[in-house]
């Protein structure tokens, strides 16, 4: 599934052994080999050796068809991440004593932030952190939870700029169940993650994407996410609008999720059962 290096290497190893490969989340593209890096090339190369292509949307299907993939080998399934999200969102979970539990039990609105992409290391993450400081000063009713990647190039910058800022908590790596609970508790999400662009709309949470490109244009078209890049001023303007303007907020929060209905895995299984 997806576009990690392990996805491509696993597919290539299977190809060498003449084992059929099914690619879940096939057909995502930005058309820029370095945005995101190395994921854009990983997914393109995986397409070349895959036997079955499980496209999450009709847009992804069209990209595969445009690259010459056999239409009989493509099935539009939705994305399995929505299957997982809807299952996990209904499970109970309580955070233990600490900063997160205190923030969630308070009366301030939660803004969730995540950053990890290589292209954002350095100055882009500095800009994001400075934008968070600006938003904290501008809105005294928000509390920022920053799910910070353990890479020192990410966490070091965040600790330098946000470590002592009131109403900002830097979190360590968060498991999937607690992270879904953080998304549910938040009012707004700022992230450079691809998966969050798909998940958050199912929870009614607007996402400002801290990137210049996205392989998920369906979310842009649906109005559930907005590309804001990593410019400090742009982030503050866009986030400030959503935090201050209920109409603008609702226009994003109440849109339908284009990435699936929670039954993607069933469609994948059905195709494999028919083929194998």
Buried (B, 14 or more C-beta within 10 A) or exposed (E): BBBBEEBBEBBBEBBEEEEEBBBBBBBBBBEEEEBBEBBBBBBBBBBEBBBBBBBBBEBBBBBBBEEEBEEEBBBBBBBBBBBBBBEBBEEEEEBEEEBBEEBBEEEBBBBBBBBBBBBBBEEBBBBBBBBBBBBBEEBEEBBBBBBBBEEEEBBEBBBEBBEEBEBBBBBEEBEEEBBBBBBBBBBBBBBBBBBBBBBBBBBBBBBBBBBBBBBBBBBBEBBBBBBBBBBBEBBBEBBBBBBEEEEBBEEBBEBEBBBBEBBBBEBBEEBBEEEE
